[in-house]
Amino acid sequence: QVQLVESGGGLVQPGGSLRLSCAASGTFFSLNAMGWYRQAPGTQRELVASITNHFSTNYADSVKGRFTISRDNAKNTVYLQMNSLKPEDTGVYYCKSTAWSTNYDYWGQGTQVTVSS
């Protein structure tokens, strides 16, 4: 069983930065692939960035060059550094952990990010 707790969301002006954190409980964190997704009102949840257990990363085209995903296996935590934020980055950001043994997806409760002047 994996529990995920996101933090770091908030209100920021366009061009600003935020750093999201996702703390995971349970064992074998270092073996699990991790990802950040977001969902704006009236839209489907979409992938923002992901990182494998080998630290290979993948980004949505809309955030490439602005967002950076990273993980600290010693702290069971994955991060999303978001720079040059735009109003279209607004949404609820969710953390996902994919169990290495079963491919089961665990989700956090989400953290709100609002980019507005």
C-alpha positions in Angstrom: 0.0 0.0 0.0 1.3 3.5 -0.9 0.0 6.8 0.4 0.9 10.0 -1.4 0.7 13.5 0.1 1.2 16.5 -2.2 2.2 20.0 -1.0 3.5 23.2 -2.3 0.6 24.5 -4.4 -0.7 28.0 -4.2 -1.4 31.3 -6.0 1.4 32.7 -8.1 1.6 35.5 -10.6 2.4 34.7 -14.3 6.2 34.2 -14.7 6.6 33.0 -11.1 7.7 29.7 -9.7 6.4 27.0 -7.5 7.9 23.8 -6.2 5.5 20.9 -5.6 6.5 17.9 -3.3 5.0 14.5 -3.1 5.9 12.4 0.0 5.2 8.7 -0.3 4.8 6.1 2.4 5.4 2.4 2.0 8.3 0.4 0.9 10.0 0.1 -2.5 9.6 3.8 -3.4 12.8 3.7 -5.3 11.5 1.0 -7.6 8.3 2.8 -8.5 7.8 5.1 -11.4 6.4 8.5 -10.4 4.4 11.1 -12.2 2.7 14.5 -11.9 -0.6 15.1 -13.6 -2.9 18.1 -13.6 -6.6 18.7 -14.2 -8.2 22.0 -15.0 -11.9 22.5 -14.5 -13.9 20.8 -17.3 -10.9 19.0 -18.7 -9.4 15.5 -18.4 -6.5 14.8 -16.2 -3.3 15.0 -18.2 0.3 14.0 -17.7 2.7 16.8 -16.9 5.9 14.9 -16.1 7.1 11.5 -15.2 10.3 9.9 -13.8 11.2 6.2 -13.8 13.1 4.3 -11.2 16.2 4.8 -13.4 15.6 8.6 -13.3 14.6 8.8 -16.9 12.2 11.7 -17.4 9.4 12.6 -19.7 7.5 15.9 -20.1 4.4 17.2 -21.8 5.3 19.5 -24.7 3.5 22.4 -23.0 5.9 22.3 -20.0 9.2 21.4 -21.6 12.0 23.8 -20.7 9.9 25.2 -17.8 9.2 22.3 -15.4 11.6 19.8 -13.9 10.7 16.6 -12.2 13.1 15.0 -9.8 13.1 12.4 -7.0 14.9 11.8 -3.8 14.7 8.1 -2.9 16.3 8.7 0.5 13.3 10.9 1.4 10.7 8.9 -0.5 9.8 12.2 -2.3 9.3 13.4 -5.8 9.4 17.1 -6.8 8.1 19.2 -9.6 9.9 22.5 -10.0 7.7 24.8 -12.1 9.2 28.0 -13.5 7.9 30.7 -15.9 4.3 29.7 -14.9 1.5 30.7 -17.2 -2.3 31.0 -16.5 -2.9 27.8 -18.5 -0.8 25.9 -15.9 -3.7 26.5 -13.5 -5.2 23.3 -12.1 -5.1 20.6 -9.5 -1.8 18.8 -9.6 -1.8 15.1 -8.6 1.1 12.8 -7.8 1.0 9.2 -9.0 3.0 6.2 -8.1 3.0 3.1 -10.2 3.9 0.0 -8.2 6.8 -1.9 -9.7 5.5 -5.3 -9.0 1.8 -4.9 -10.0 1.7 -1.7 -12.2 -1.1 -0.6 -9.9 -1.5 3.2 -9.8 -1.7 5.1 -6.5 -2.9 8.7 -6.4 -2.5 11.6 -4.0 -5.3 13.9 -3.1 -4.0 16.8 -5.2 -2.8 20.3 -4.6 -4.2 23.4 -6.3 -2.0 25.6 -8.4 -3.4 29.0 -9.6 -1.5 31.3 -11.9 -3.1 34.7 -12.0 -2.3 38.3 -11.7 
